Amino acid sequence: MLSKSRKGIKRRNFIKKSSVGLLGAGMLNSKKALSNEKETSKNKTPKIKEYRTLGRTGFKVSDIGFGGTKINDEEVLKALIREGLNYIDTSESYRNGNGEVLIGNAIKEFDRKSLFITTKMRDVLNPFDSKEQVLKLARGSLERLNTEYIDCYMIHAAQNTEIVKDKYFHEAMNQLKSEGRVRFCGVSCHGNSPTYVPSENETLKKMDEILLSAVEDGRFDVLLMAYNYQMQDMGNRVMKACKENNIGMTI
């Protein structure tokens, strides 16, 4: 029988040892990326190893991307781009919009067409009020990013299958695409938020159910999901469906 402290140590060791392997299995290539402990202990600097086609977008993205949640120095992003990184993910909710501003400043000296920029609206828990609401959110991101177009614009942290099919979102995407302001659309899901309260007629959905409904909908080009030892089975189902339908997947 393990004491509480020993149980905690055992669990932390499992997470520490498994996280690299699971990330590799999902993102890189299970046979190539699973490294032994000797390799991981060398503390090698991560490098871009290859570029992969992001589903039906046709864009070849670096196998390591930039997630602009906490970094507040644009020089860091510039250095990453110079090293070959070309996939940038952010959201209007990251640092209260300042994440998008940082990226907009950092990319000025680079060829815009060489980068794939994904941004996401703030967390959406309720249906949209109108097409104009979605247009306003997207145009706010365009302004902060200081770019003529967004490569992929996403519904962020979807909590149900209804938001995936929201007519106002798709009407706005059709308009923005016709204007050349958005190239592709997507949806992210990390599982249900602990603060999310389903409506009276709504059944709480799991991450894979929400994302598989986006695959079935057919109008989404890129998905983003959580992938870890607790959500591996759900993640594998979503990745399989994305591969079969030529939908880009990031984790």
N, C-alpha and C positions, 0 to 999 in steps of 0.2 A: 504494500500500500504506500503510494507516494504522498509525502506531505504536500500542503498547498504550495509552498515555495518551490519544491522540486517539480511539481506539476507545471508551474509557471515557466520554469527553466526549460523543461522538456518541450513545452509548446512553442516557446520562443525559438529554440533550436530547430524545431521542425519547420517553422515559418522561414527562418533564415536559410535553411538548406534547400527548401522546396521552391522558394520564390523565384530564384534564378532559372531553375529548370522549367517551371511552368510558364514564365514569361517567354523563354526560348521556344517552348513547344507551341505557344500560341502565335508569337510574332515573327520568329526568325525561321525556324525549320527544326523540327524536333531532333533530327539526326545530326545536323550541323551544330546546333546551338547548345545542346546539353553538354556542359563541360565538367570535368572532374574537379575535385576540390583543389588539386595542385594548380590548375590553371586559374581558378577564381582567386587564389591567394596571391597571385602575382601582381594584382592591382594594375592591370594594363589599362591604358586609357581607351575608352570605347571609341571605335572608328566606324565610319560608314563602310559596310562591306559590299553592299549591292543595292540596286534600284529595282523596284518591283512595280508592275502595272497595277494601278489602283482601280481594279474592276473596269466597268464600262466607261469611266472617265478617260481611260487611255493614257493617263499621265503616269510617268515612271517616278515614283517617290522613293526617297531614301529609307532604308530599313530602320533608321532611328529618326524620330521626329521631335519637334519642339512643342512642349505644352506650356503655354504662357500663363501659369497660375501665380507664381511667386517671384520669379526673377524680375528685378527692377533696374537692371543695367542693360541698356541696348547694345553695349559693346560685347556682351556675352553672346547675344544672338548673332551679331555680325561675325564674330569669330566662328560660330557654328556653321553659318552659311558658307564662309570661306573654306571650311573643311569638308564641304559637300552636302550638308543637310539642306533639304529643299521642301520639307513638309512642316508646316507651321499650324498649330491648333490653338485657338483662343476662344474667348467668349466675352460678351459685353458685361457679364457678371464678374469676370476676373479683375480684381483690384478696382472694382467700381468703374470699369471702362478704361482704366489706365493701362491695362494689359494690351488692349488694341492700340492705344496711342503709342506705346513703346514700340510695338511691332511696326506701326506706320512710319515712325522715325527711323527705325533700324534698316528697313528695306529700301530706302531712298536711293542708295548707291548701287543697288543690284538690279539686274534685268528682271523686271516683274514677271515676265513669261517663264522664267526659270524656276519660279516658286509656286507652290500649291498652298494657298491659305484657306483654312477652314475656320469659320467663326460661328458661334452659337448664340442664340438669343438667351435672355435670362431664363431661369427655371420657370416652366409653364405648368401650372397645376390645374388651370381651368380652360375651357374653350376660348378661342379668340373672339373678341367683340365684333371685329370687322376686318376686311381686307386691308383697310387703311392702317389699322393697328400694326399689322405685320409689316407693311411697307415702311412705316415710321421706324420700327425697330431695326429693320435691315439698313435703312438709309443712315441711321445713327451709327451703325457699325462701319459703313462705307466711309463716313466722314472721319471717324476716329482713326481708322486704318489708313486714311489718306490715299485710297486706291480707287481706280476706276471700276474695278469689279472684284467680287468675292468668288473664289473658285468653288467653295462649297458652303452653303448656309444651312445650319442645322436647328431643328427643334432640340432644345437642351433638356436632358434629364426627364424624358417622357415618363409619365406615371401611369398611363393607361393607353388602351388601343384606340380610344375615341380621338385623342389629340393627333394620332398618326393620320387619321382620315379627315382632319378638320378642313372644311371647304375653303375657309378664308385663308388659311396658310397656303393651300395649293393654288388658289386664285392669285395670291400675291406672288408666288414663285413663278407662275406663268407670265405675269407682267414683267417681273424683274429679269427673267430670262430673255424675253422679247426685247427688252431695253439694253441687253448686254451687261447688266449690272450683277447678275448671279449666273454662274455657269451650271452648277449642280446643286441638288438639295439632299439633305441627310437628316438623321435623327440619332441622338445619343440616349443611352439608358444605362444606369448603374444599379438597377434594382429600386424597389420602392423606398422613398424617403420615410424615415420614422415619423415625420410630422405630417405626412400625407393622409388626409381623411377622405376616403372614397364617398362619392355621392350616394344618395339613397338607393338608386337602381344600379349601382356599379359594383361589379365583382373585382376584388383586388387581383391584379395580374402580376405574374412573375416577369423578370427581365427577358427571358427567352420568348415568352408569349407576346410581349410588346414588340420586340424586334422582329420576330417571325411574322407578325401582322404587317410590319413595314415592308418586309420582303414580299409578302403576298400582295400588298397594295400595288407594288410595281412602279411607283413614282419616285422612289428614293434610290440615289446613286451610291451613297456611302453611309455606313453605319459605324457607330463608336460604342463600345461596351466595356464593362469591367470584366477582367479575367483573372481569377485567382483560384487557390486550392478549394475554396468553398463553392465557387461558381463554375468549375471546370466543365461539368456535364452540360449545363445550360449553354455555356460559351461554345462548346464543340458543336452543338446542334445549330447554333446561329451561324458559325463559320461554315459549316457544311452547306447550309441553305444559301449563304452568300456566294460561295464558290459555284454552286449549281446555277445561280441566276446572274452571275457576273457582276455582283455588287461589291464595291470596295469595302474593306473592313479594317478598322484601326482599333487598338486596344490600349 
